[in-house]
Amino acid sequence: MNEVVHEAFLAVREERSPDVVVANPDLNRRFLNECRSRGLSDSALALNLRLLNLRKAGALPDLRSRRIGLKNQDDYRFGAEIAVRFLERRDSLSLDRILCDPERAAEFDLMAGQIAPGFTAFEYRWAALNLRKRSRLRPELLGKVVSAEMVSTCKVVDLIPTQIPARAGLYLFIGSSGVLYIGECHNLRRRITKHLDHSDNRGLAHWLWEHGNRDLHLEYHVLPMSVPTRVRKAMELELIRSRNPLFNIAGGKTE
């Protein structure tokens, strides 16, 4: 199988690296079709992972690759970060597994595009890979200490408050260019509804008054009832340090 995957990669790569062949939707479709034309019937996830593993094992030597000339990633890097963080936590998946699975990759593209619209799937995916290369996607306490029972995200304009569980958890308000506010609470439904009605946090309240909620996203995590308040607060503080939300008080003071 390794030899066939190697040959398929060489047939379609156009002087691009394995990472580009996996992340670029057009090149990836060609690579998968080439694998199947050579008799491989494995899933797209398995074939893509096999290609990346060949690269990691040093089994693709002496290949010169053209550089990727994508600039101004600041315009969409944040959308890519939020999308990959969300899928990593919800599904316990690595970035490689997200990008190697066409269904997960398409979900990643959609979410990144909702947060930072106007860019291509490859731009979002390449931005995520660059974030990892720069060590900006290290695992957070949120995913290491306890697994959420439910992780959800939506545009605030589409939010139906009664569908938010009245359970303890953590939540993030996310704008188009950064995380605005992170909190923890005993009752997600009540706390989030209160924020949208008239937030106790003055910065967030003013932002909502000035900008409305058209470009606002909400992400929330329902935690097991067995998680004590001190652990929930520790997870919140670690998220604040990691994400640097605009309206949380320096030092991690919470409501």
C-alpha positions in Angstrom: 0.0 0.0 0.0 2.8 2.4 0.8 4.3 2.0 -2.6 1.0 2.7 -4.4 0.2 5.8 -2.2 3.7 7.0 -3.0 3.3 6.5 -6.7 -0.2 8.2 -6.6 1.3 11.2 -4.8 4.1 11.6 -7.3 1.6 11.4 -10.2 -0.5 14.4 -9.0 1.7 16.5 -6.7 2.7 19.3 -9.1 5.8 20.0 -7.0 3.7 20.3 -3.9 4.3 18.8 -0.5 2.2 16.0 1.0 0.6 18.5 3.3 -0.6 20.6 0.4 -1.9 17.5 -1.5 -4.0 16.7 1.6 -5.1 20.2 2.3 -5.9 21.4 -1.2 -9.3 20.0 -2.1 -8.6 19.8 -5.9 -5.2 18.1 -5.5 -6.6 15.8 -2.8 -9.5 14.6 -5.1 -6.9 13.9 -7.8 -4.7 12.0 -5.3 -7.6 9.9 -4.0 -8.8 9.1 -7.6 -5.2 8.1 -8.5 -5.0 5.8 -5.5 -8.3 4.1 -6.5 -7.3 3.8 -10.1 -4.3 1.9 -8.9 -6.5 -0.6 -7.0 -6.7 0.8 -3.5 -10.2 0.8 -2.0 -9.4 2.2 1.4 -11.2 5.2 2.8 -10.1 8.8 2.0 -9.1 9.2 5.7 -6.9 6.1 5.6 -5.2 7.1 2.3 -4.6 10.6 3.3 -3.2 9.5 6.7 -1.0 7.0 5.0 0.5 9.8 2.8 1.2 12.0 5.8 2.7 9.1 7.7 5.0 8.4 4.8 6.2 12.0 5.0 6.7 11.8 8.8 8.6 8.6 8.5 11.0 10.1 6.0 9.8 7.8 3.2 9.4 10.6 0.7 13.0 11.8 0.3 14.6 14.2 -2.2 11.4 16.0 -3.1 11.6 19.7 -3.8 8.3 21.5 -3.2 7.2 24.9 -4.4 6.4 27.3 -1.6 2.9 28.4 -0.9 2.5 32.1 -1.5 -0.5 32.8 0.7 -0.3 36.2 2.3 -2.4 38.2 4.8 -3.4 35.2 6.8 -4.3 37.5 9.6 -7.6 38.1 7.8 -8.8 34.5 8.3 -6.3 32.8 10.7 -8.6 33.3 13.6 -11.6 31.6 11.9 -9.3 28.6 11.2 -8.2 28.5 14.8 -11.7 28.5 16.2 -12.9 25.9 13.8 -10.1 23.4 14.5 -10.3 24.0 18.2 -14.0 23.3 18.2 -13.7 20.1 16.2 -10.8 18.9 18.2 -12.8 19.2 21.4 -16.1 18.0 20.2 -14.8 14.9 18.4 -11.4 14.4 20.1 -9.7 14.6 16.7 -6.2 15.8 15.8 -5.8 18.4 13.0 -4.4 15.7 10.7 -7.6 13.6 11.1 -9.8 16.6 10.5 -8.1 17.5 7.3 -7.7 13.9 6.1 -11.4 13.1 6.4 -13.3 15.0 3.6 -16.5 15.2 5.7 -14.7 16.7 8.7 -12.6 18.9 6.5 -15.8 20.3 4.9 -17.3 21.0 8.3 -14.1 22.8 9.3 -14.3 24.9 6.1 -17.9 25.8 6.7 -17.2 26.9 10.3 -14.1 28.9 9.5 -16.0 30.5 6.6 -18.8 31.6 8.9 -16.4 33.3 11.3 -14.0 34.8 8.7 -16.0 34.7 5.4 -14.6 35.3 1.9 -11.6 32.9 1.6 -11.0 29.5 0.1 -11.0 26.1 1.8 -7.3 25.7 1.2 -6.6 29.1 2.8 -8.4 28.1 6.0 -6.7 24.7 6.1 -3.3 26.0 5.4 -3.7 28.6 8.1 -4.5 25.9 10.6 -1.4 23.9 9.6 0.7 27.1 10.0 -0.8 27.6 13.5 0.2 24.2 14.5 3.7 24.7 13.0 4.0 27.8 15.2 2.8 25.9 18.3 -0.4 27.8 18.5 -2.6 24.8 18.6 -1.2 23.1 21.7 -3.8 21.1 23.7 -5.7 23.1 26.3 -6.7 22.2 29.8 -10.3 22.2 28.6 -9.7 19.0 26.6 -7.2 17.3 29.0 -9.0 17.5 32.4 -12.5 16.5 31.5 -14.6 15.6 28.4 -17.7 17.8 27.8 -20.9 15.9 27.5 -21.9 18.3 24.7 -20.1 20.9 22.6 -22.1 23.2 20.4 -21.6 26.3 18.3 -24.0 28.6 16.4 -24.5 32.1 15.1 -26.2 34.1 17.8 -28.8 35.4 15.4 -29.9 31.8 14.9 -29.8 30.9 18.6 -32.9 29.6 20.3 -32.2 30.1 24.0 -34.6 27.4 25.2 -32.5 24.9 23.4 -29.4 25.7 25.5 -29.2 23.1 28.3 -29.8 24.5 31.8 -26.6 22.9 32.9 -23.2 23.9 34.2 -20.5 24.6 31.6 -18.3 27.0 29.8 -19.1 29.4 27.0 -17.3 31.7 24.5 -18.6 34.7 22.6 -16.7 34.9 19.4 -16.5 37.9 17.0 -15.1 37.9 13.5 -11.6 38.8 14.6 -11.2 37.4 18.0 -12.8 35.9 21.2 -14.8 38.5 23.0 -15.6 36.9 26.3 -15.2 33.6 28.1 -17.2 32.5 31.1 -18.3 29.6 33.3 -21.5 29.2 35.1 -23.9 26.8 36.8 -26.7 27.4 34.3 -25.7 28.0 30.7 -29.2 28.9 29.5 -29.7 31.5 32.1 -26.2 33.0 31.9 -26.1 33.2 28.1 -29.6 34.7 27.9 -28.7 37.3 30.5 -25.6 38.3 28.4 -27.7 38.7 25.3 -30.4 40.7 27.1 -28.0 43.0 29.0 -24.5 41.6 29.8 -23.1 42.1 33.3 -19.7 42.6 31.5 -19.6 46.2 30.4 -17.3 45.7 27.5 -19.4 42.9 26.0 -22.6 44.9 26.7 -21.2 47.9 24.9 -20.0 45.7 22.0 -23.4 44.2 21.6 -25.1 47.6 21.7 -22.7 49.0 19.1 -22.4 46.0 16.7 -25.4 43.9 17.3 -25.2 40.1 17.1 -25.1 39.6 13.3 -21.4 38.7 13.4 -21.4 37.0 16.8 -20.9 33.3 17.4 -21.5 31.3 20.5 -19.7 28.2 21.6 -20.7 26.4 24.7 -19.6 23.2 26.5 -21.9 21.3 28.8 -19.9 19.6 31.5 -20.7 16.5 33.6 -22.5 17.3 36.8 -19.7 15.6 38.7 -17.2 18.4 37.7 -16.8 20.6 40.8 -16.9 24.4 40.6 -13.2 24.8 41.3 -12.3 22.6 38.3 -14.7 24.5 36.1 -13.2 27.8 37.1 -9.7 26.5 36.5 -10.7 25.4 33.0 -12.2 28.9 32.4 -9.0 30.7 33.6 -6.8 28.5 31.4 -9.0 29.3 28.4 -8.7 33.0 29.2 -4.9 32.8 29.3 -4.9 30.8 26.1 -7.4 32.8 24.0 -6.9 36.3 25.5 -10.5 37.3 25.1 -11.1 41.0 24.6 -13.5 41.7 27.5 -12.3 39.4 30.3 -10.6 41.3 33.1 -6.8 40.8 33.2 -5.9 38.0 35.5 -9.0 36.0 34.7 -11.6 37.5 37.1 -15.0 36.1 36.2 -18.6 36.8 36.9 
